[in-house]
Amino acid sequence: MAKTLQQTPILAGVVGYPVNHSLSPIIHTLWAKRAGIDGYYIPVAVPPDYDDFARAIDALRNVGFAGVNVTIPHKEHALRYADIVSDNARQAGAANMLTFVDECAAAENSDIIGFAEAVREKTSVVGSSALVLGAGGAARGVVLALKVLGLTDIRIINRTIERAKDLAEVFDLAVIDWEKKSGAIENIDLLVNTTSLGMSGQPPLEIDISRLNPGAIVADIVYSPLKTALLEDAERNGHTIIDGLAMLMHQAVPGFEKWFGGAAQVDEDLRAELVKELTRRSKT
């Protein structure tokens, strides 16, 4: 469905359910202000059903939205809705971006480049081996990012081993039993947690990282809390750590540049604004 109204300001947003927790409006609003762009980035709550999603996206296109980010539970719905699907989104089996141009909706997955850039921000030498905890949609994006970074030895661990095997078959990965995760971290260059374990309100991630290589990097895609128990342990042991905000900020860049047409700078000022908001939320 094509846009029927031509208007300023530029409109974009994030679609999910729930969606009020999203930090993306803060990121895009700050970038628009920096660039002097007349634009708004709006959170839109849409119930989980695909039909609700399709109706909502039709409506956003009709009122002139340039595009939207898509978060849980609609990332697979975005693929189904799209007229054009990027290779990254197709391989990931999910899209976190929809861009509306003329009669088409184009689906992309910027989570992949988001994680890759978060790693590059910390080091130019990543190594060759990684252990990924989890086998859901986030894990698929991380695995693709690791391949972009050039890692060739990628191992997957998941609480449900069947899901790990399914992912391993698609991407040619080694599968390790969940109970053996603490022993599997030896000789690993990068450890990534993509599960919800360790997130606020979720059970802890129980893993002993004492056998991890001293130079290994430890990443957690969770940003609530910003520094999970895994990252606290890693930092205490002297490892370079990557928190969930790093990926969040970098994945937002392609959407802002495409929809608003301005420069998107990931820097300490942006991080400080997001940390301030997370701190405010933790007190309410």
C-alpha positions in Angstrom: 0.0 0.0 0.0 1.5 3.4 -1.0 1.7 6.5 1.1 -1.3 8.8 0.4 0.0 11.9 2.1 3.1 13.9 1.5 4.1 15.8 4.6 6.7 17.1 7.0 7.9 16.4 9.6 9.5 13.1 8.8 7.8 10.2 10.7 9.3 6.9 11.8 8.9 4.7 14.8 9.2 1.3 16.4 6.4 -1.4 16.4 6.2 -4.0 19.1 4.2 -5.5 21.9 4.9 -4.2 24.5 6.8 -1.3 23.2 7.0 1.4 25.9 10.2 -0.1 27.2 12.0 0.6 23.9 15.0 3.1 24.1 14.9 3.6 20.3 12.8 6.8 20.5 15.5 8.4 22.7 18.2 7.5 20.2 16.4 8.8 17.1 15.1 11.9 18.8 18.6 12.8 19.9 20.1 12.3 16.4 17.3 14.3 14.8 17.9 17.2 17.2 21.7 17.1 16.5 21.1 17.2 12.7 18.4 19.9 12.9 15.9 17.5 11.3 12.2 18.1 11.7 11.1 14.6 12.6 9.4 12.3 15.1 10.1 8.7 16.1 7.1 7.2 17.7 6.5 3.9 19.7 3.5 2.0 18.3 2.1 -0.9 20.4 0.5 -3.6 18.1 -0.9 -6.8 19.4 0.9 -10.1 18.5 -1.4 -11.3 15.7 -0.1 -10.9 12.1 -3.4 -9.4 10.9 -3.1 -6.6 13.6 0.5 -6.0 12.5 -0.4 -5.8 8.8 -3.3 -3.3 9.5 -1.1 -1.2 11.7 1.7 -1.0 9.1 -0.8 -0.2 6.4 -2.0 2.7 8.5 1.5 4.0 9.2 2.3 3.9 5.5 -0.9 5.8 4.7 -0.1 8.6 7.1 3.4 9.0 5.6 5.8 7.1 7.8 9.2 6.7 6.1 9.8 3.4 8.0 9.7 1.6 11.3 11.9 -0.6 13.4 10.2 -3.8 14.4 10.7 -5.6 17.7 9.3 -8.6 19.5 6.9 -10.3 18.6 6.8 -8.9 15.1 10.2 -9.5 13.5 9.0 -12.6 11.6 5.8 -10.8 10.7 7.9 -8.1 9.1 9.3 -10.7 6.7 5.9 -11.9 5.8 4.6 -8.4 5.2 7.5 -7.1 3.1 7.6 -6.9 -0.7 11.4 -6.9 -0.7 13.6 -8.8 1.8 17.4 -8.2 2.2 19.8 -11.2 2.2 20.6 -10.5 5.9 16.9 -10.6 6.9 16.3 -13.7 4.9 19.2 -15.5 6.5 18.3 -14.3 10.0 14.7 -15.3 9.5 13.6 -12.0 11.0 13.6 -8.3 10.2 13.9 -5.4 12.5 13.5 -2.7 9.8 10.7 -1.9 7.3 11.3 1.0 4.9 8.5 2.3 2.8 9.3 3.6 -0.7 6.6 4.1 -3.3 4.5 0.9 -3.5 7.1 -1.3 -1.7 7.9 -2.2 1.9 11.5 -3.4 2.2 12.6 -5.6 5.1 16.2 -5.5 6.5 18.0 -6.8 9.6 20.3 -4.2 11.1 20.8 -6.3 14.3 23.5 -8.1 12.4 25.6 -5.0 11.6 24.7 -3.6 15.0 26.4 -6.5 16.8 29.3 -6.5 14.4 29.9 -2.8 14.9 29.6 -3.1 18.7 32.5 -5.7 18.6 34.6 -3.6 16.2 34.1 -0.6 18.5 36.1 -2.6 21.2 38.7 -4.3 19.1 40.1 -4.7 15.6 41.3 -8.2 16.3 38.5 -10.5 17.2 40.0 -13.9 16.8 38.5 -17.0 15.1 36.3 -18.8 17.7 33.1 -17.9 19.5 30.7 -19.6 21.9 27.0 -18.4 21.6 24.6 -19.1 24.4 21.1 -19.4 23.1 19.4 -20.5 19.8 16.6 -18.1 19.2 16.2 -15.2 16.8 18.8 -13.1 18.5 21.3 -15.9 18.3 20.7 -16.2 14.5 21.6 -12.5 14.1 24.6 -12.8 16.3 25.9 -15.8 14.4 25.6 -13.9 11.1 27.4 -11.0 12.7 30.2 -13.3 13.8 30.5 -14.6 10.2 30.7 -10.9 9.0 33.5 -10.4 11.5 35.4 -13.4 10.0 35.0 -15.9 12.8 35.2 -19.5 11.5 34.8 -21.6 14.6 31.4 -20.9 16.1 29.8 -23.1 18.7 26.2 -23.0 20.0 24.8 -24.0 23.3 21.1 -23.9 24.2 19.0 -25.2 27.1 16.9 -27.1 24.5 19.4 -28.9 22.5 17.0 -29.6 19.6 16.8 -25.9 18.9 20.6 -25.6 19.0 20.8 -28.5 16.4 18.4 -26.8 14.1 20.4 -23.6 14.2 23.7 -25.5 13.8 22.4 -27.2 10.7 21.5 -24.0 9.0 24.8 -22.2 9.8 27.2 -25.2 10.0 28.0 -24.8 13.7 29.2 -27.1 16.4 26.6 -28.0 19.2 27.6 -28.4 22.8 25.4 -29.6 25.6 24.1 -26.9 27.9 25.4 -28.6 31.0 28.9 -28.5 29.6 29.0 -24.7 28.9 31.5 -23.8 31.7 34.0 -26.3 30.2 33.3 -25.3 26.6 34.7 -21.8 27.1 38.3 -22.8 27.0 40.2 -21.4 23.9 37.3 -19.2 23.0 37.9 -15.7 21.7 34.4 -14.4 22.1 31.6 -15.4 24.5 28.1 -14.1 23.7 25.0 -14.5 25.8 21.8 -14.1 23.6 19.5 -15.7 26.2 17.2 -13.9 28.6 19.1 -15.4 31.5 20.5 -12.7 33.7 17.9 -10.1 32.5 16.0 -8.2 35.1 13.1 -10.5 36.3 14.6 -13.6 34.8 16.6 -16.5 36.3 20.4 -16.0 36.6 22.9 -17.3 34.0 24.9 -19.8 35.9 28.3 -20.1 34.2 31.8 -20.3 35.4 34.1 -18.2 33.2 37.3 -18.7 35.1 38.7 -20.9 32.3 38.1 -18.3 29.7 41.2 -17.1 27.8 42.5 -13.9 29.4 42.2 -12.0 26.1 38.7 -13.2 25.4 35.8 -10.7 24.9 32.5 -11.2 26.7 29.3 -9.8 25.3 25.7 -9.8 26.6 22.8 -8.5 24.4 20.8 -7.7 27.6 20.7 -4.0 28.7 18.4 -4.4 31.7 20.5 -4.5 33.9 23.1 -2.7 31.8 25.9 -4.7 33.5 24.7 -8.3 34.0 26.3 -10.7 36.4 28.1 -12.3 33.4 29.6 -8.9 32.5 30.5 -8.1 36.1 32.3 -11.4 36.4 34.1 -10.8 33.1 35.1 -7.3 34.0 36.4 -8.5 37.4 38.5 -11.1 35.6 40.0 -8.4 33.2 38.0 -9.2 30.1 36.9 -6.7 27.6 33.1 -6.5 27.8 30.3 -5.5 25.4 26.9 -4.6 26.9 23.5 -4.6 25.2 23.4 -0.8 24.7 26.3 -1.1 22.3 24.4 -3.3 19.9 21.2 -1.3 20.4 22.9 2.0 19.4 24.7 0.6 16.4 21.6 -1.3 15.0 19.8 2.1 15.0 22.2 3.8 12.6 20.9 2.3 9.3 17.3 3.2 10.0 18.0 6.7 11.0 20.2 7.4 8.0 17.7 5.8 5.6 14.5 7.4 7.0 15.7 10.8 8.3 18.6 11.3 5.9 21.0 12.6 8.6 24.2 11.5 10.3 23.9 9.1 13.2 26.8 9.2 15.6 27.2 6.5 18.2 29.1 8.2 21.1 29.4 8.7 24.8 26.8 11.5 24.9 24.2 9.1 23.4 25.2 6.4 25.8 24.9 8.8 28.7 21.3 9.7 27.7 20.4 6.0 27.5 22.0 5.2 30.8 20.2 8.1 32.5 16.9 6.7 31.2 17.6 3.2 32.4 18.5 4.6 35.8 15.3 6.5 35.9 13.3 3.5 35.0 15.0 1.3 37.6 13.7 3.7 40.3 10.1 3.8 39.2 
